[in-house]
Amino acid sequence: MLKSALLSKFRWIAGAVLLLASAASHAVDFKTVGASPVILYDAPSAKGGKLYVAPRGMPLEVVLSYGEWVKVRDASGEMAWTEAKGLSAKRNVVARAANLKVRASPDDTASPIILVDKGVLLEMSEQASSGWVKVRHKDGQSGYVKTSEVWGL
């Protein structure tokens, strides 16, 4: 009886540890709408209800993959489905607030190169590091923004 109880407790603890380990190792996966806009649906099927069209370059968080479909979350938190083939591995971020300062270097005291409005897309030039990410504006200007001031990371 005691052996059975201990074995049961061990299995429960081992299961909990595995569950926590798998949750901790799950990385957030962001993609960008590819060369053409994509339709976002309420179900993983072209027969599902059409919610809206996501423009080219829009960053989306991939929440779940289901065959040729992915469930995604946009910057506003809305969830929808789209075909995986319409997404690109290229990374863009979107400004969270108006007058976002794109700076010359990854430092709060660095001179702003440009100010961008809320919702402006910026292409990631390098991976985020130490709370900053290097980005490029569509007009070609490059600089750094705080990771907390953009969505898509």
N, CA, C and O atoms as a GROMACS GRO file, in nm:
protein
  612
    1MET      N    1   0.082  -0.119   0.000
    1MET     CA    2   0.000   0.000   0.000
    1MET      C    3   0.087   0.126   0.000
    1MET      O    4   0.065   0.218  -0.079
    2LEU      N    5   0.186   0.129   0.089
    2LEU     CA    6   0.274   0.245   0.097
    2LEU      C    7   0.352   0.261  -0.034
    2LEU      O    8   0.368   0.373  -0.083
    3LYS      N    9   0.399   0.150  -0.089
    3LYS     CA   10   0.473   0.154  -0.215
    3LYS      C   11   0.385   0.209  -0.328
    3LYS      O   12   0.432   0.287  -0.410
    4SER      N   13   0.259   0.171  -0.332
    4SER     CA   14   0.165   0.219  -0.433
    4SER      C   15   0.140   0.369  -0.419
    4SER      O   16   0.135   0.441  -0.519
    5ALA      N   17   0.126   0.415  -0.296
    5ALA     CA   18   0.103   0.558  -0.271
    5ALA      C   19   0.225   0.640  -0.312
    5ALA      O   20   0.212   0.747  -0.372
    6LEU      N   21   0.345   0.589  -0.280
    6LEU     CA   22   0.467   0.660  -0.318
    6LEU      C   23   0.484   0.665  -0.469
    6LEU      O   24   0.522   0.768  -0.525
    7LEU      N   25   0.455   0.554  -0.535
    7LEU     CA   26   0.465   0.549  -0.681
    7LEU      C   27   0.367   0.647  -0.745
    7LEU      O   28   0.401   0.716  -0.842
    8SER      N   29   0.247   0.654  -0.692
    8SER     CA   30   0.146   0.746  -0.743
    8SER      C   31   0.191   0.891  -0.725
    8SER      O   32   0.177   0.973  -0.816
    9LYS      N   33   0.245   0.921  -0.607
    9LYS     CA   34   0.293   1.057  -0.579
    9LYS      C   35   0.410   1.093  -0.672
    9LYS      O   36   0.417   1.205  -0.723
   10PHE      N   37   0.502   0.997  -0.693
   10PHE     CA   38   0.615   1.020  -0.782
   10PHE      C   39   0.568   1.050  -0.923
   10PHE      O   40   0.618   1.143  -0.987
   11ARG      N   41   0.472   0.973  -0.973
   11ARG     CA   42   0.420   0.995  -1.108
   11ARG      C   43   0.358   1.134  -1.120
   11ARG      O   44   0.377   1.202  -1.220
   12TRP      N   45   0.285   1.175  -1.017
   12TRP     CA   46   0.220   1.307  -1.020
   12TRP      C   47   0.327   1.417  -1.024
   12TRP      O   48   0.316   1.510  -1.103
   13ILE      N   49   0.429   1.405  -0.940
   13ILE     CA   50   0.536   1.506  -0.936
   13ILE      C   51   0.613   1.507  -1.068
   13ILE      O   52   0.643   1.614  -1.121
   14ALA      N   53   0.645   1.389  -1.121
   14ALA     CA   54   0.717   1.382  -1.248
   14ALA      C   55   0.636   1.445  -1.360
   14ALA      O   56   0.691   1.516  -1.444
   15GLY      N   57   0.506   1.419  -1.362
   15GLY     CA   58   0.419   1.479  -1.463
   15GLY      C   59   0.416   1.631  -1.452
   15GLY      O   60   0.420   1.701  -1.553
   16ALA      N   61   0.408   1.681  -1.328
   16ALA     CA   62   0.405   1.826  -1.307
   16ALA      C   63   0.535   1.890  -1.353
   16ALA      O   64   0.534   1.997  -1.415
   17VAL      N   65   0.649   1.826  -1.323
   17VAL     CA   66   0.779   1.879  -1.365
   17VAL      C   67   0.788   1.883  -1.517
   17VAL      O   68   0.834   1.983  -1.574
   18LEU      N   69   0.746   1.777  -1.583
   18LEU     CA   70   0.750   1.774  -1.730
   18LEU      C   71   0.660   1.882  -1.789
   18LEU      O   72   0.698   1.946  -1.887
   19LEU      N   73   0.543   1.901  -1.732
   19LEU     CA   74   0.451   2.003  -1.781
   19LEU      C   75   0.512   2.142  -1.767
   19LEU      O   76   0.506   2.222  -1.860
   20LEU      N   77   0.570   2.171  -1.651
   20LEU     CA   78   0.633   2.302  -1.630
   20LEU      C   79   0.752   2.321  -1.722
   20LEU      O   80   0.772   2.430  -1.776
   21ALA      N   81   0.832   2.217  -1.741
   21ALA     CA   82   0.949   2.228  -1.829
   21ALA      C   83   0.907   2.255  -1.972
   21ALA      O   84   0.970   2.336  -2.041
   22SER      N   85   0.802   2.189  -2.019
   22SER     CA   86   0.759   2.212  -2.157
   22SER      C   87   0.700   2.351  -2.173
   22SER      O   88   0.717   2.413  -2.277
   23ALA      N   89   0.630   2.400  -2.072
   23ALA     CA   90   0.573   2.535  -2.079
   23ALA      C   91   0.684   2.640  -2.079
   23ALA      O   92   0.676   2.739  -2.151
   24ALA      N   93   0.787   2.618  -1.998
   24ALA     CA   94   0.897   2.714  -1.990
   24ALA      C   95   0.980   2.716  -2.118
   24ALA      O   96   1.036   2.820  -2.153
   25SER      N   97   0.987   2.604  -2.187
   25SER     CA   98   1.069   2.599  -2.308
   25SER      C   99   0.996   2.650  -2.431
   25SER      O  100   1.057   2.664  -2.537
   26HIS      N  101   0.867   2.677  -2.420
   26HIS     CA  102   0.789   2.724  -2.535
   26HIS      C  103   0.829   2.868  -2.569
   26HIS      O  104   0.809   2.959  -2.489
   27ALA      N  105   0.885   2.886  -2.685
   27ALA     CA  106   0.926   3.019  -2.729
   27ALA      C  107   0.812   3.083  -2.808
   27ALA      O  108   0.737   3.015  -2.878
   28VAL      N  109   0.801   3.212  -2.795
   28VAL     CA  110   0.701   3.285  -2.871
   28VAL      C  111   0.748   3.289  -3.016
   28VAL      O  112   0.864   3.319  -3.044
   29ASP      N  113   0.658   3.259  -3.108
   29ASP     CA  114   0.692   3.251  -3.250
   29ASP      C  115   0.618   3.361  -3.326
   29ASP      O  116   0.495   3.360  -3.334
   30PHE      N  117   0.692   3.455  -3.380
   30PHE     CA  118   0.634   3.562  -3.460
   30PHE      C  119   0.668   3.542  -3.606
   30PHE      O  120   0.778   3.500  -3.640
   31LYS      N  121   0.573   3.572  -3.691
   31LYS     CA  122   0.590   3.571  -3.836
   31LYS      C  123   0.538   3.705  -3.887
   31LYS      O  124   0.480   3.783  -3.813
   32THR      N  125   0.561   3.729  -4.016
   32THR     CA  126   0.514   3.851  -4.080
   32THR      C  127   0.430   3.812  -4.201
   32THR      O  128   0.463   3.717  -4.272
   33VAL      N  129   0.323   3.887  -4.224
   33VAL     CA  130   0.244   3.863  -4.344
   33VAL      C  131   0.337   3.884  -4.463
   33VAL      O  132   0.409   3.984  -4.470
   34GLY      N  133   0.336   3.789  -4.556
   34GLY     CA  134   0.430   3.788  -4.669
   34GLY      C  135   0.404   3.894  -4.774
   34GLY      O  136   0.353   4.002  -4.744
   35ALA      N  137   0.438   3.863  -4.896
   35ALA     CA  138   0.433   3.957  -5.008
   35ALA      C  139   0.292   4.004  -5.041
   35ALA      O  140   0.274   4.113  -5.096
   36SER      N  141   0.192   3.924  -5.009
   36SER     CA  142   0.052   3.961  -5.036
   36SER      C  143  -0.027   3.961  -4.906
   36SER      O  144   0.003   3.883  -4.816
   37PRO      N  145  -0.128   4.047  -4.895
   37PRO     CA  146  -0.214   4.044  -4.776
   37PRO      C  147  -0.277   3.906  -4.758
   37PRO      O  148  -0.294   3.832  -4.855
   38VAL      N  149  -0.312   3.872  -4.633
   38VAL     CA  150  -0.377   3.743  -4.606
   38VAL      C  151  -0.513   3.768  -4.542
   38VAL      O  152  -0.535   3.870  -4.476
   39ILE      N  153  -0.603   3.674  -4.562
   39ILE     CA  154  -0.735   3.681  -4.500
   39ILE      C  155  -0.728   3.608  -4.367
   39ILE      O  156  -0.674   3.498  -4.359
   40LEU      N  157  -0.783   3.670  -4.264
   40LEU     CA  158  -0.790   3.606  -4.133
   40LEU      C  159  -0.932   3.556  -4.112
   40LEU      O  160  -1.029   3.629  -4.131
   41TYR      N  161  -0.943   3.429  -4.072
   41TYR     CA  162  -1.070   3.360  -4.058
   41TYR      C  163  -1.098   3.326  -3.912
   41TYR      O  164  -1.009   3.331  -3.827
   42ASP      N  165  -1.224   3.291  -3.885
   42ASP     CA  166  -1.262   3.249  -3.751
   42ASP      C  167  -1.244   3.099  -3.728
   42ASP      O  168  -1.268   3.050  -3.618
   43ALA      N  169  -1.201   3.027  -3.830
   43ALA     CA  170  -1.179   2.882  -3.822
   43ALA      C  171  -1.068   2.844  -3.920
   43ALA      O  172  -1.041   2.919  -4.014
   44PRO      N  173  -1.004   2.729  -3.899
   44PRO     CA  174  -0.896   2.688  -3.989
   44PRO      C  175  -0.947   2.628  -4.120
   44PRO      O  176  -0.924   2.511  -4.151
   45SER      N  177  -1.017   2.712  -4.197
   45SER     CA  178  -1.075   2.669  -4.324
   45SER      C  179  -1.113   2.791  -4.406
   45SER      O  180  -1.157   2.892  -4.351
   46ALA      N  181  -1.096   2.782  -4.537
   46ALA     CA  182  -1.138   2.891  -4.625
   46ALA      C  183  -1.290   2.905  -4.625
   46ALA      O  184  -1.343   3.005  -4.673
   47LYS      N  185  -1.360   2.806  -4.571
   47LYS     CA  186  -1.505   2.813  -4.559
   47LYS      C  187  -1.548   2.883  -4.429
   47LYS      O  188  -1.666   2.907  -4.407
   48GLY      N  189  -1.451   2.914  -4.344
   48GLY     CA  190  -1.480   2.984  -4.219
   48GLY      C  191  -1.519   3.128  -4.246
   48GLY      O  192  -1.505   3.178  -4.358
   49GLY      N  193  -1.568   3.195  -4.143
   49GLY     CA  194  -1.605   3.335  -4.156
   49GLY      C  195  -1.482   3.423  -4.172
   49GLY      O  196  -1.383   3.408  -4.100
   50LYS      N  197  -1.487   3.515  -4.268
   50LYS     CA  198  -1.376   3.607  -4.290
   50LYS      C  199  -1.386   3.720  -4.189
   50LYS      O  200  -1.488   3.788  -4.180
   51LEU      N  201  -1.278   3.739  -4.112
   51LEU     CA  202  -1.276   3.844  -4.010
   51LEU      C  203  -1.221   3.975  -4.066
   51LEU      O  204  -1.286   4.079  -4.055
   52TYR      N  205  -1.103   3.970  -4.126
   52TYR     CA  206  -1.045   4.088  -4.190
   52TYR      C  207  -0.924   4.047  -4.272
   52TYR      O  208  -0.879   3.933  -4.268
   53VAL      N  209  -0.872   4.143  -4.346
   53VAL     CA  210  -0.753   4.120  -4.428
   53VAL      C  211  -0.634   4.184  -4.357
   53VAL      O  212  -0.637   4.302  -4.322
   54ALA      N  213  -0.530   4.105  -4.335
   54ALA     CA  214  -0.408   4.155  -4.272
   54ALA      C  215  -0.314   4.204  -4.382
   54ALA      O  216  -0.286   4.130  -4.477
   55PRO      N  217  -0.265   4.328  -4.371
   55PRO     CA  218  -0.180   4.384  -4.477
   55PRO      C  219  -0.040   4.322  -4.480
   55PRO      O  220   0.008   4.266  -4.382
   56ARG      N  221   0.022   4.335  -4.595
   56ARG     CA  222   0.160   4.290  -4.614
   56ARG      C  223   0.249   4.352  -4.507
   56ARG      O  224   0.241   4.472  -4.480
   57GLY      N  225   0.335   4.269  -4.447
   57GLY     CA  226   0.430   4.319  -4.348
   57GLY      C  227   0.382   4.317  -4.205
   57GLY      O  228   0.461   4.339  -4.113
   58MET      N  229   0.254   4.291  -4.182
   58MET     CA  230   0.198   4.293  -4.046
   58MET      C  231   0.256   4.177  -3.963
   58MET      O  232   0.252   4.062  -4.007
   59PRO      N  233   0.308   4.208  -3.843
   59PRO     CA  234   0.357   4.099  -3.758
   59PRO      C  235   0.241   4.026  -3.690
   59PRO      O  236   0.142   4.088  -3.650
   60LEU      N  237   0.253   3.895  -3.679
   60LEU     CA  238   0.153   3.811  -3.614
   60LEU      C  239   0.224   3.710  -3.526
   60LEU      O  240   0.327   3.655  -3.564
   61GLU      N  241   0.168   3.686  -3.408
   61GLU     CA  242   0.221   3.582  -3.320
   61GLU      C  243   0.153   3.451  -3.355
   61GLU      O  244   0.030   3.442  -3.354
   62VAL      N  245   0.230   3.349  -3.384
   62VAL     CA  246   0.174   3.217  -3.414
   62VAL      C  247   0.150   3.146  -3.281
   62VAL      O  248   0.243   3.119  -3.205
   63VAL      N  249   0.023   3.116  -3.256
   63VAL     CA  250  -0.018   3.054  -3.130
   63VAL      C  251  -0.026   2.902  -3.144
   63VAL      O  252   0.007   2.828  -3.052
   64LEU      N  253  -0.071   2.856  -3.262
   64LEU     CA  254  -0.095   2.714  -3.283
   64LEU      C  255  -0.085   2.682  -3.432
   64LEU      O  256  -0.132   2.760  -3.515
   65SER      N  257  -0.025   2.570  -3.464
   65SER     CA  258  -0.023   2.522  -3.603
   65SER      C  259  -0.116   2.403  -3.614
   65SER      O  260  -0.118   2.316  -3.527
   66TYR      N  261  -0.194   2.400  -3.722
   66TYR     CA  262  -0.290   2.293  -3.745
   66TYR      C  263  -0.289   2.260  -3.894
   66TYR      O  264  -0.363   2.319  -3.972
   67GLY      N  265  -0.204   2.166  -3.932
   67GLY     CA  266  -0.189   2.134  -4.073
   67GLY      C  267  -0.133   2.252  -4.150
   67GLY      O  268  -0.026   2.303  -4.116
   68GLU      N  269  -0.204   2.295  -4.252
   68GLU     CA  270  -0.160   2.408  -4.335
   68GLU      C  271  -0.209   2.542  -4.281
   68GLU      O  272  -0.191   2.646  -4.345
   69TRP      N  273  -0.271   2.540  -4.163
   69TRP     CA  274  -0.327   2.661  -4.102
   69TRP      C  275  -0.255   2.694  -3.973
   69TRP      O  276  -0.202   2.605  -3.906
   70VAL      N  277  -0.253   2.823  -3.939
   70VAL     CA  278  -0.198   2.867  -3.811
   70VAL      C  279  -0.297   2.960  -3.743
   70VAL      O  280  -0.364   3.042  -3.806
   71LYS      N  281  -0.306   2.945  -3.611
   71LYS     CA  282  -0.386   3.038  -3.531
   71LYS      C  283  -0.290   3.148  -3.488
   71LYS      O  284  -0.183   3.120  -3.435
   72VAL      N  285  -0.329   3.272  -3.511
   72VAL     CA  286  -0.241   3.386  -3.485
   72VAL      C  287  -0.309   3.488  -3.395
   72VAL      O  288  -0.431   3.494  -3.383
   73ARG      N  289  -0.223   3.570  -3.331
   73ARG     CA  290  -0.269   3.682  -3.249
   73ARG      C  291  -0.208   3.807  -3.309
   73ARG      O  292  -0.089   3.810  -3.341
   74ASP      N  293  -0.289   3.913  -3.323
   74ASP     CA  294  -0.236   4.039  -3.376
   74ASP      C  295  -0.199   4.132  -3.260
   74ASP      O  296  -0.215   4.095  -3.143
   75ALA      N  297  -0.151   4.250  -3.292
   75ALA     CA  298  -0.105   4.345  -3.190
   75ALA      C  299  -0.215   4.389  -3.094
   75ALA      O  300  -0.186   4.429  -2.982
   76SER      N  301  -0.341   4.381  -3.137
   76SER     CA  302  -0.452   4.420  -3.049
   76SER      C  303  -0.497   4.304  -2.960
   76SER      O  304  -0.583   4.322  -2.874
   77GLY      N  305  -0.439   4.186  -2.982
   77GLY     CA  306  -0.476   4.069  -2.903
   77GLY      C  307  -0.582   3.981  -2.966
   77GLY      O  308  -0.616   3.876  -2.912
   78GLU      N  309  -0.634   4.023  -3.082
   78GLU     CA  310  -0.736   3.944  -3.151
   78GLU      C  311  -0.675   3.815  -3.205
   78GLU      O  312  -0.562   3.814  -3.253
   79MET      N  313  -0.751   3.706  -3.195
   79MET     CA  314  -0.706   3.576  -3.245
   79MET      C  315  -0.783   3.541  -3.371
   79MET      O  316  -0.902   3.570  -3.383
   80ALA      N  317  -0.714   3.477  -3.465
   80ALA     CA  318  -0.776   3.436  -3.591
   80ALA      C  319  -0.691   3.326  -3.654
   80ALA      O  320  -0.584   3.292  -3.605
   81TRP      N  321  -0.742   3.271  -3.764
   81TRP     CA  322  -0.672   3.167  -3.840
   81TRP      C  323  -0.634   3.219  -3.978
   81TRP      O  324  -0.706   3.299  -4.037
   82THR      N  325  -0.520   3.172  -4.028
   82THR     CA  326  -0.480   3.202  -4.164
   82THR      C  327  -0.395   3.087  -4.219
   82THR      O  328  -0.345   3.004  -4.142
   83GLU      N  329  -0.381   3.083  -4.350
   83GLU     CA  330  -0.298   2.979  -4.410
   83GLU      C  331  -0.151   3.010  -4.383
   83GLU      O  332  -0.105   3.123  -4.403
   84ALA      N  333  -0.078   2.910  -4.340
   84ALA     CA  334   0.063   2.926  -4.305
   84ALA      C  335   0.146   2.975  -4.423
   84ALA      O  336   0.244   3.048  -4.405
   85LYS      N  337   0.109   2.935  -4.544
   85LYS     CA  338   0.188   2.971  -4.662
   85LYS      C  339   0.189   3.121  -4.690
   85LYS      O  340   0.274   3.169  -4.764
   86GLY      N  341   0.098   3.197  -4.631
   86GLY     CA  342   0.093   3.341  -4.651
   86GLY      C  343   0.183   3.419  -4.558
   86GLY      O  344   0.191   3.542  -4.567
   87LEU      N  345   0.251   3.348  -4.466
   87LEU     CA  346   0.336   3.415  -4.368
   87LEU      C  347   0.483   3.396  -4.403
   87LEU      O  348   0.522   3.298  -4.466
   88SER      N  349   0.564   3.492  -4.359
   88SER     CA  350   0.707   3.492  -4.387
   88SER      C  351   0.785   3.489  -4.256
   88SER      O  352   0.736   3.535  -4.153
   89ALA      N  353   0.906   3.434  -4.261
   89ALA     CA  354   0.993   3.432  -4.143
   89ALA      C  355   1.055   3.569  -4.118
   89ALA      O  356   1.110   3.594  -4.011
   90LYS      N  357   1.048   3.659  -4.216
   90LYS     CA  358   1.099   3.795  -4.201
   90LYS      C  359   1.032   3.857  -4.078
   90LYS      O  360   0.914   3.831  -4.053
   91ARG      N  361   1.104   3.937  -4.003
   91ARG     CA  362   1.049   3.991  -3.879
   91ARG      C  363   1.027   4.141  -3.889
   91ARG      O  364   1.117   4.217  -3.925
   92ASN      N  365   0.906   4.182  -3.856
   92ASN     CA  366   0.870   4.322  -3.842
   92ASN      C  367   0.815   4.343  -3.702
   92ASN      O  368   0.768   4.249  -3.639
   93VAL      N  369   0.821   4.465  -3.656
   93VAL     CA  370   0.757   4.504  -3.531
   93VAL      C  371   0.670   4.626  -3.559
   93VAL      O  372   0.685   4.691  -3.662
   94VAL      N  373   0.579   4.655  -3.468
   94VAL     CA  374   0.490   4.768  -3.485
   94VAL      C  375   0.502   4.859  -3.362
   94VAL      O  376   0.507   4.810  -3.249
   95ALA      N  377   0.505   4.990  -3.385
   95ALA     CA  378   0.516   5.087  -3.276
   95ALA      C  379   0.391   5.083  -3.189
   95ALA      O  380   0.279   5.085  -3.241
   96ARG      N  381   0.410   5.078  -3.056
   96ARG     CA  382   0.296   5.071  -2.963
   96ARG      C  383   0.238   5.208  -2.930
   96ARG      O  384   0.122   5.217  -2.888
   97ALA      N  385   0.315   5.314  -2.947
   97ALA     CA  386   0.268   5.447  -2.908
   97ALA      C  387   0.313   5.552  -3.010
   97ALA      O  388   0.406   5.530  -3.087
   98ALA      N  389   0.246   5.665  -3.007
   98ALA     CA  390   0.282   5.776  -3.095
   98ALA      C  391   0.417   5.834  -3.052
   98ALA      O  392   0.456   5.824  -2.936
   99ASN      N  393   0.486   5.893  -3.146
   99ASN     CA  394   0.614   5.958  -3.123
   99ASN      C  395   0.721   5.865  -3.066
   99ASN      O  396   0.798   5.903  -2.979
  100LEU      N  397   0.724   5.743  -3.117
  100LEU     CA  398   0.828   5.648  -3.078
  100LEU      C  399   0.960   5.697  -3.134
  100LEU      O  400   0.972   5.726  -3.253
  101LYS      N  401   1.059   5.708  -3.048
  101LYS     CA  402   1.191   5.757  -3.089
  101LYS      C  403   1.278   5.642  -3.137
  101LYS      O  404   1.306   5.548  -3.062
  102VAL      N  405   1.318   5.650  -3.262
  102VAL     CA  406   1.417   5.557  -3.318
  102VAL      C  407   1.551   5.627  -3.298
  102VAL      O  408   1.576   5.733  -3.355
  103ARG      N  409   1.637   5.566  -3.216
  103ARG     CA  410   1.761   5.632  -3.173
  103ARG      C  411   1.884   5.582  -3.250
  103ARG      O  412   1.884   5.474  -3.308
  104ALA      N  413   1.988   5.665  -3.249
  104ALA     CA  414   2.112   5.635  -3.321
  104ALA      C  415   2.186   5.515  -3.262
  104ALA      O  416   2.256   5.444  -3.333
  105SER      N  417   2.173   5.494  -3.132
  105SER     CA  418   2.237   5.380  -3.065
  105SER      C  419   2.144   5.329  -2.956
  105SER      O  420   2.049   5.399  -2.918
  106PRO      N  421   2.168   5.209  -2.904
  106PRO     CA  422   2.080   5.152  -2.803
  106PRO      C  423   2.103   5.213  -2.664
  106PRO      O  424   2.155   5.148  -2.573
  107ASP      N  425   2.062   5.339  -2.652
  107ASP     CA  426   2.084   5.414  -2.528
  107ASP      C  427   1.977   5.521  -2.518
  107ASP      O  428   1.946   5.589  -2.616
  108ASP      N  429   1.920   5.537  -2.398
  108ASP     CA  430   1.816   5.639  -2.377
  108ASP      C  431   1.864   5.781  -2.405
  108ASP      O  432   1.783   5.868  -2.436
  109THR      N  433   1.993   5.804  -2.394
  109THR     CA  434   2.045   5.939  -2.416
  109THR      C  435   2.088   5.963  -2.561
  109THR      O  436   2.125   6.075  -2.597
  110ALA      N  437   2.083   5.860  -2.644
  110ALA     CA  438   2.122   5.874  -2.785
  110ALA      C  439   2.022   5.963  -2.858
  110ALA      O  440   1.903   5.966  -2.826
  111SER      N  441   2.071   6.035  -2.956
  111SER     CA  442   1.986   6.125  -3.034
  111SER      C  443   1.882   6.047  -3.113
  111SER      O  444   1.913   5.943  -3.172
  112PRO      N  445   1.757   6.097  -3.113
  112PRO     CA  446   1.656   6.034  -3.199
  112PRO      C  447   1.686   6.064  -3.346
  112PRO      O  448   1.716   6.178  -3.382
  113ILE      N  449   1.677   5.961  -3.429
  113ILE     CA  450   1.695   5.979  -3.573
  113ILE      C  451   1.563   6.020  -3.635
  113ILE      O  452   1.556   6.113  -3.715
  114ILE      N  453   1.457   5.949  -3.597
  114ILE     CA  454   1.322   5.979  -3.645
  114ILE      C  455   1.222   5.948  -3.535
  114ILE      O  456   1.251   5.873  -3.442
  115LEU      N  457   1.104   6.008  -3.547
  115LEU     CA  458   0.991   5.975  -3.461
  115LEU      C  459   0.888   5.905  -3.548
  115LEU      O  460   0.860   5.949  -3.659
  116VAL      N  461   0.832   5.795  -3.496
  116VAL     CA  462   0.730   5.725  -3.573
  116VAL      C  463   0.600   5.720  -3.494
  116VAL      O  464   0.600   5.721  -3.371
  117ASP      N  465   0.491   5.715  -3.566
  117ASP     CA  466   0.358   5.712  -3.506
  117ASP      C  467   0.320   5.573  -3.460
  117ASP      O  468   0.381   5.474  -3.500
  118LYS      N  469   0.219   5.567  -3.378
  118LYS     CA  470   0.164   5.439  -3.333
  118LYS      C  471   0.116   5.360  -3.455
  118LYS      O  472   0.051   5.415  -3.544
  119GLY      N  473   0.149   5.230  -3.458
  119GLY     CA  474   0.105   5.145  -3.568
  119GLY      C  475   0.200   5.138  -3.686
  119GLY      O  476   0.176   5.060  -3.778
  120VAL      N  477   0.307   5.216  -3.685
  120VAL     CA  478   0.403   5.214  -3.796
  120VAL      C  479   0.485   5.085  -3.790
  120VAL      O  480   0.533   5.045  -3.684
  121LEU      N  481   0.499   5.021  -3.906
  121LEU     CA  482   0.579   4.899  -3.917
  121LEU      C  483   0.726   4.933  -3.930
  121LEU      O  484   0.764   5.024  -4.002
  122LEU      N  485   0.808   4.857  -3.858
  122LEU     CA  486   0.953   4.870  -3.865
  122LEU      C  487   1.012   4.732  -3.888
  122LEU      O  488   0.972   4.636  -3.821
  123GLU      N  489   1.104   4.721  -3.980
  123GLU     CA  490   1.169   4.592  -4.008
  123GLU      C  491   1.281   4.568  -3.908
  123GLU      O  492   1.363   4.656  -3.884
  124MET      N  493   1.284   4.449  -3.849
  124MET     CA  494   1.394   4.414  -3.758
  124MET      C  495   1.521   4.392  -3.839
  124MET      O  496   1.522   4.314  -3.934
  125SER      N  497   1.629   4.462  -3.800
  125SER     CA  498   1.758   4.445  -3.867
  125SER      C  499   1.845   4.344  -3.794
  125SER      O  500   1.927   4.275  -3.855
  126GLU      N  501   1.826   4.336  -3.662
  126GLU     CA  502   1.904   4.244  -3.578
  126GLU      C  503   1.813   4.192  -3.468
  126GLU      O  504   1.707   4.249  -3.442
  127GLN      N  505   1.854   4.083  -3.405
  127GLN     CA  506   1.778   4.028  -3.292
  127GLN      C  507   1.786   4.124  -3.174
  127GLN      O  508   1.884   4.197  -3.159
  128ALA      N  509   1.684   4.122  -3.092
  128ALA     CA  510   1.680   4.207  -2.973
  128ALA      C  511   1.790   4.166  -2.876
  128ALA      O  512   1.823   4.048  -2.863
  129SER      N  513   1.846   4.267  -2.807
  129SER     CA  514   1.952   4.243  -2.710
  129SER      C  515   1.948   4.352  -2.604
  129SER      O  516   1.943   4.470  -2.637
  130SER      N  517   1.952   4.313  -2.480
  130SER     CA  518   1.959   4.407  -2.367
  130SER      C  519   1.848   4.511  -2.370
  130SER      O  520   1.870   4.627  -2.336
  131GLY      N  521   1.728   4.470  -2.410
  131GLY     CA  522   1.613   4.561  -2.407
  131GLY      C  523   1.600   4.653  -2.527
  131GLY      O  524   1.513   4.740  -2.528
  132TRP      N  525   1.685   4.635  -2.628
  132TRP     CA  526   1.681   4.717  -2.749
  132TRP      C  527   1.678   4.628  -2.872
  132TRP      O  528   1.725   4.514  -2.868
  133VAL      N  529   1.624   4.680  -2.980
  133VAL     CA  530   1.625   4.608  -3.107
  133VAL      C  531   1.657   4.707  -3.219
  133VAL      O  532   1.606   4.819  -3.221
  134LYS      N  533   1.743   4.665  -3.312
  134LYS     CA  534   1.776   4.749  -3.427
  134LYS      C  535   1.669   4.730  -3.532
  134LYS      O  536   1.633   4.617  -3.567
  135VAL      N  537   1.617   4.842  -3.584
  135VAL     CA  538   1.508   4.840  -3.682
  135VAL      C  539   1.540   4.930  -3.800
  135VAL      O  540   1.630   5.014  -3.794
  136ARG      N  541   1.463   4.911  -3.906
  136ARG     CA  542   1.477   4.995  -4.025
  136ARG      C  543   1.339   5.041  -4.066
  136ARG      O  544   1.247   4.960  -4.080
  137HIS      N  545   1.324   5.170  -4.087
  137HIS     CA  546   1.199   5.230  -4.135
  137HIS      C  547   1.192   5.210  -4.286
  137HIS      O  548   1.295   5.192  -4.352
  138LYS      N  549   1.071   5.212  -4.342
  138LYS     CA  550   1.055   5.190  -4.487
  138LYS      C  551   1.128   5.293  -4.572
  138LYS      O  552   1.157   5.267  -4.689
  139ASP      N  553   1.159   5.411  -4.515
  139ASP     CA  554   1.232   5.512  -4.592
  139ASP      C  555   1.383   5.487  -4.591
  139ASP      O  556   1.460   5.561  -4.652
  140GLY      N  557   1.425   5.379  -4.521
  140GLY     CA  558   1.566   5.341  -4.521
  140GLY      C  559   1.644   5.378  -4.396
  140GLY      O  560   1.754   5.328  -4.376
  141GLN      N  561   1.589   5.463  -4.311
  141GLN     CA  562   1.661   5.502  -4.190
  141GLN      C  563   1.660   5.388  -4.089
  141GLN      O  564   1.558   5.324  -4.067
  142SER      N  565   1.778   5.364  -4.027
  142SER     CA  566   1.792   5.258  -3.928
  142SER      C  567   1.829   5.317  -3.793
  142SER      O  568   1.891   5.422  -3.784
  143GLY      N  569   1.790   5.246  -3.690
  143GLY     CA  570   1.823   5.288  -3.555
  143GLY      C  571   1.772   5.186  -3.455
  143GLY      O  572   1.739   5.073  -3.490
  144TYR      N  573   1.765   5.227  -3.330
  144TYR     CA  574   1.729   5.137  -3.221
  144TYR      C  575   1.605   5.186  -3.148
  144TYR      O  576   1.584   5.306  -3.130
  145VAL      N  577   1.522   5.090  -3.107
  145VAL     CA  578   1.404   5.119  -3.024
  145VAL      C  579   1.404   5.024  -2.906
  145VAL      O  580   1.460   4.914  -2.913
  146LYS      N  581   1.342   5.067  -2.798
  146LYS     CA  582   1.327   4.979  -2.682
  146LYS      C  583   1.229   4.868  -2.716
  146LYS      O  584   1.127   4.892  -2.781
  147THR      N  585   1.260   4.748  -2.673
  147THR     CA  586   1.172   4.635  -2.702
  147THR      C  587   1.035   4.652  -2.637
  147THR      O  588   0.936   4.599  -2.688
  148SER      N  589   1.028   4.726  -2.528
  148SER     CA  590   0.900   4.747  -2.460
  148SER      C  591   0.809   4.844  -2.535
  148SER      O  592   0.691   4.855  -2.503
  149GLU      N  593   0.863   4.914  -2.635
  149GLU     CA  594   0.786   5.015  -2.708
  149GLU      C  595   0.736   4.966  -2.844
  149GLU      O  596   0.674   5.042  -2.919
  150VAL      N  597   0.762   4.838  -2.875
  150VAL     CA  598   0.714   4.780  -3.001
  150VAL      C  599   0.648   4.646  -2.972
  150VAL      O  600   0.671   4.584  -2.869
  151TRP      N  601   0.563   4.603  -3.067
  151TRP     CA  602   0.499   4.471  -3.056
  151TRP      C  603   0.548   4.384  -3.170
  151TRP      O  604   0.563   4.430  -3.283
  152GLY      N  605   0.574   4.258  -3.140
  152GLY     CA  606   0.618   4.165  -3.242
  152GLY      C  607   0.744   4.091  -3.203
  152GLY      O  608   0.806   4.024  -3.286
  153LEU      N  609   0.782   4.102  -3.077
  153LEU     CA  610   0.904   4.034  -3.027
  153LEU      C  611   0.866   3.924  -2.931
  153LEU      O  612   0.954   3.855  -2.878
   0.00000   0.00000   0.00000
